[in-house]
């Protein structure tokens, strides 16, 4: 996998010219340096997170709360229609009366 990426990078370098007139600010040189550094560090290069949110703006704590089992159960109950809720209550009462 890394070998394929590196070959693609080399192909990109061949096609992307380095402009000598832009010393210290050439994008081609910058990209070459950053990619070479990343390949030296290996596949597990980690970049620091600048914010504690995702692209949606939801924090990790909010995601954990939303995905908690209790919340998911409540949301599932909210999806049920009125007739289904009444039917479940009716059958629950009926089974209680039958057991007496």
Backbone torsions as a table, in degrees:
resi	resn	phi	psi	omega
1	UNK	NA	-47.5	-179.8
2	UNK	-66.5	-35.0	180.0
3	UNK	-63.9	-40.3	178.5
4	UNK	-64.6	-43.1	178.9
5	UNK	-63.4	-41.0	-178.7
6	UNK	-66.1	-40.0	176.9
7	UNK	-62.7	-40.7	177.4
8	UNK	-63.3	-39.8	178.1
9	UNK	-62.2	-44.6	179.4
10	UNK	-62.6	-39.2	177.4
11	UNK	-63.9	-41.3	177.2
12	UNK	-62.6	-40.9	179.1
13	UNK	-63.2	-36.8	178.5
14	UNK	-64.7	-36.3	-177.1
15	UNK	-84.9	-24.3	-176.7
16	UNK	-94.5	112.2	-176.9
17	UNK	-75.9	152.6	174.0
18	UNK	-98.4	126.9	-179.2
19	UNK	-96.1	112.7	-178.2
20	UNK	-66.4	-23.5	-178.0
21	UNK	-73.2	-16.6	-178.2
22	UNK	-106.4	60.3	-179.9
23	UNK	-61.0	136.8	177.3
24	UNK	67.2	4.7	179.4
25	UNK	-145.9	22.2	178.9
26	UNK	-83.7	127.9	-178.6
27	UNK	-64.0	-39.0	179.2
28	UNK	-59.8	-43.7	178.7
29	UNK	-66.0	-42.8	-179.8
30	UNK	-60.9	-46.4	180.0
31	UNK	-62.4	-44.0	179.2
32	UNK	-58.9	-43.9	-179.3
33	UNK	-65.3	-45.3	-177.9
34	UNK	-65.7	-43.0	-179.5
35	UNK	-69.0	-41.0	177.4
36	UNK	-60.1	-41.2	178.5
37	UNK	-63.9	-43.6	-179.8
38	UNK	-63.4	-40.2	178.6
39	UNK	-68.7	-33.2	176.4
40	UNK	-66.1	-38.1	-178.6
41	UNK	-74.7	-21.4	175.8
42	UNK	104.5	-179.8	-176.3
43	UNK	-65.8	-29.4	-172.8
44	UNK	-91.2	32.4	179.4
45	UNK	-63.1	126.6	179.7
46	UNK	-109.8	131.7	176.0
47	UNK	-102.7	138.6	-177.0
48	UNK	-67.0	141.8	176.5
49	UNK	-79.7	130.0	-179.0
50	UNK	-84.6	-26.4	-179.0
51	UNK	-134.9	160.4	179.7
52	UNK	-91.7	15.0	-178.9
53	UNK	-121.0	166.3	175.1
54	UNK	-95.6	-171.8	-180.0
55	UNK	-64.6	-19.5	178.8
56	UNK	-82.0	-15.8	-177.8
57	UNK	89.7	4.0	-179.4
58	UNK	-88.4	132.4	-179.6
59	UNK	-80.5	167.8	179.1
60	UNK	-62.0	-41.1	-179.7
61	UNK	-63.3	-41.5	178.3
62	UNK	-63.0	-41.4	179.0
63	UNK	-62.2	-43.6	179.1
64	UNK	-62.1	-41.2	180.0
65	UNK	-65.9	-43.8	-178.1
66	UNK	-64.5	-36.6	-176.5
67	UNK	-89.9	5.2	177.7
68	UNK	-64.1	148.0	-176.1
69	UNK	-57.9	-41.6	-178.6
70	UNK	-62.6	-43.1	-179.4
71	UNK	-66.1	-43.0	179.5
72	UNK	-62.4	-37.6	177.5
73	UNK	-64.2	-43.1	178.6
74	UNK	-61.7	-42.1	180.0
75	UNK	-66.4	-36.6	177.6
76	UNK	-65.2	-40.4	177.3
77	UNK	-64.4	-35.3	179.7
78	UNK	-67.1	-29.0	-178.7
79	UNK	-72.0	-24.4	-177.8
80	UNK	-64.9	141.8	177.9
81	UNK	-75.8	166.9	-178.1
82	UNK	-61.3	-45.4	-178.5
83	UNK	-63.1	-39.3	-179.9
84	UNK	-65.6	-41.1	177.9
85	UNK	-62.6	-45.0	179.7
86	UNK	-63.1	-41.1	-179.2
87	UNK	-63.6	-42.8	178.9
88	UNK	-63.5	-41.0	177.9
89	UNK	-65.4	-42.1	-178.9
90	UNK	-62.4	-46.4	-179.4
91	UNK	-68.0	-32.0	177.9
92	UNK	-66.9	-43.2	178.3
93	UNK	-66.7	-40.0	-178.5
94	UNK	-64.3	-41.9	179.9
95	UNK	-68.3	-31.4	176.1
96	UNK	-67.6	-39.9	-179.9
97	UNK	-68.9	-37.1	-179.9
98	UNK	-67.2	-31.6	-178.3
99	UNK	-77.9	-14.3	-179.1
100	UNK	-78.6	NA	NA
